Amino acid sequence: MEVRLPRLSRVAVCGGTHGNELSGVYLVRELLRTAPGAEAGGDASVQAVLSNPRATQLCRRYLDTDLNRCFTRAALNGPVSDAAPYEMTRARELDAQLGPKGSERAVDLVCDLHNSTSNMGLCVIAYSDCDWICLHIFRYLQRQMPNIPVRYIHFDLSDEESFSLDSVGKHGFALEIGPQPHGVVRSNIYTAMKEGLQHTLDWVRLFNSGTVFDGGPADVFTMAGHVDYPRDGDTRNITAAIHPHLQDRDFCLLLPEDPVFQTLSGQTLRYKGGEPLYPFFINECAYYEKGVALYLARKRSVTLPTLRVHKEGLPANFVSEKEEE
Amino acid sequence: MEVRLPRLSRVAVCGGTHGNELSGVYLVRELLRTAPGAEAGGDASVQAVLSNPRATQLCRRYLDTDLNRCFTRAALNGPVSDAAPYEMTRARELDAQLGPKGSERAVDLVCDLHNSTSNMGLCVIAYSDCDWICLHIFRYLQRQMPNIPVRYIHFDLSDEESFSLDSVGKHGFALEIGPQPHGVVRSNIYTAMKEGLQHTLDWVRLFNSGTVFDGGPADVFTMAGHVDYPRDGDTRNITAAIHPHLQDRDFCLLLPEDPVFQTLSGQTLRYKGGEPLYPFFINECAYYEKGVALYLARKRSVTLPTLRVHKEGLPANFVSEKEEE
């Protein structure tokens, strides 16, 4: 099967959507300083955006509410008051700048840079398991970056429900890299993010200039549920931490009766689910308040079609061998 | 040489002095829940204290100012206004409860629990290189905990200048363990802290009951300076991160011309000091705002005297072989 898709003319690279995820903050600052503009993505324009400047200034995830949960249709289109949280107002600004979400005017691709305290390696996180742009970029990253595990996470939500900044573009994904403590830059993580972004922009350039990307299989981790920490009934404080046998073992299959938590007094609590699943975002700092100790995913193989740009997307004088067949 | 010191009747175990250093927060909560009281330290009373409850509630280092810099003589004894930062007020409360600093009424030992994002292992951090209580506890921890590196850090400051909560006790130290991201509990770090504290209380019990602790050499790292990140002259944003060759290599000797930083554009910056020194607190999250990318220390060997409790500190019916010699 071959699919042809329109060229990607406008790409947005966003960082600091969470103000304490510093690889993305510093990478976007570096992009703004060096103004990559046209050449970075070939003939595509590349726009760097510091998404939450106020939270970045304070080195906090957010001021009033998590910006990266403010991009549902309902949140973007509902009534807005003067007392609205800063991030709600900022989400509308970003939607006006990069969207509007779901419209023809929206940028073609949003790549939103994130860090995690979990041992995530590099993840492409998207809402679709058939967005061939996102999936082909993922496969390209996997091949170009053999020294870091690269995975594709699929949150199966409709365009209506999708809540994150990357959902504003025609295509979009979060580029999530860890482990890195929030409020810290680690060179190895920063460099991996920089390379991941560069390969993404390389892919866009190759795609726009007519390169044919062969189809084939790719593994997709589809979110299937989550597990919260055991908590005290009154205080809601956690009463157990991730078990040392599970810590840092993101994307390693969790089997029934495997250790999941160790209580603060030292007792082991085991996985009581009946189905072996793949844990990820294990012990992510920001998810303590969201009631998530880890997510669980099913792994499936998706078959990517061969992909190339629409002929009308090519330069007028473009001739490729495959095109002439 | 033999030294005899008064028994340690009152011990304070503090956590949450920084509200996002969660091993200490959860360990103190566990102590408060299980009320170790008398038996934990033998006949010494053990008091658990959540030092900064408001910051802990918000999972932040502090609300207004760093509590663990509020215990200088000047800060504790200066005038206080209604507009004083919360932590200044809280510091006086803690000084009244556990001190007053420098007085006979002060508790005998403060053990203040801290976490670091740096690869610190377990450190005893104190203001003296001849506080034999702190140094003997350090040596005891080193022997009892062979699976984690245990080190002694000496900040050479007078009682006047010493700024941290542990300086309120007659003896005191910070028990610093890392790496752990702030806002996260890692089971291995929590367990190491719990064991470190248990061994500390065991040592107090042994000391109080007349055990003779042999003298001998111990390595001490005395703070000799610090290095800030390279920063932009206008924005003060950092322009380089810790070099990947230095990251996580706390307490490994740094030689002239060794890599220290990698700029955000990828350039290596080298150590220009003339003297080989031992770096520690490398890339600690909380020190970005303090202008500290790493501390540097000199390592020296200190000879500990043989230590035992004053005879009048012993139970009336106590007889030991060594006492009878």
Chai-1 contact restraints between the chains, C-beta under 6 A:
chainA,res_idxA,chainB,res_idxB,connection_type,confidence,min_distance_angstrom,max_distance_angstrom,comment,restraint_id
A,Y26,B,L264,contact,1.0,0.0,6.0,A-B,restraint_1
A,E30,B,L264,contact,1.0,0.0,6.0,A-B,restraint_2
A,T117,B,P181,contact,1.0,0.0,6.0,A-B,restraint_3
A,T117,B,V184,contact,1.0,0.0,6.0,A-B,restraint_4
A,P181,B,T117,contact,1.0,0.0,6.0,A-B,restraint_5
A,P181,B,P181,contact,1.0,0.0,6.0,A-B,restraint_6
A,P181,B,C285,contact,1.0,0.0,6.0,A-B,restraint_7
A,G183,B,C285,contact,1.0,0.0,6.0,A-B,restraint_8
A,V184,B,T117,contact,1.0,0.0,6.0,A-B,restraint_9
A,V184,B,N283,contact,1.0,0.0,6.0,A-B,restraint_10
A,V184,B,C285,contact,1.0,0.0,6.0,A-B,restraint_11
A,V185,B,A241,contact,1.0,0.0,6.0,A-B,restraint_12
A,S187,B,A241,contact,1.0,0.0,6.0,A-B,restraint_13
A,S187,B,P244,contact,1.0,0.0,6.0,A-B,restraint_14
A,S187,B,Q262,contact,1.0,0.0,6.0,A-B,restraint_15
A,N188,B,P244,contact,1.0,0.0,6.0,A-B,restraint_16
A,Y190,B,A241,contact,1.0,0.0,6.0,A-B,restraint_17
A,A241,B,V185,contact,1.0,0.0,6.0,A-B,restraint_18
A,A241,B,S187,contact,1.0,0.0,6.0,A-B,restraint_19
A,A241,B,Y190,contact,1.0,0.0,6.0,A-B,restraint_20
A,P244,B,S187,contact,1.0,0.0,6.0,A-B,restraint_21
A,P244,B,N188,contact,1.0,0.0,6.0,A-B,restraint_22
A,Q262,B,S187,contact,1.0,0.0,6.0,A-B,restraint_23
A,L264,B,Y26,contact,1.0,0.0,6.0,A-B,restraint_24
A,L264,B,E30,contact,1.0,0.0,6.0,A-B,restraint_25
A,N283,B,V184,contact,1.0,0.0,6.0,A-B,restraint_26
A,C285,B,P181,contact,1.0,0.0,6.0,A-B,restraint_27
A,C285,B,G183,contact,1.0,0.0,6.0,A-B,restraint_28
A,C285,B,V184,contact,1.0,0.0,6.0,A-B,restraint_29
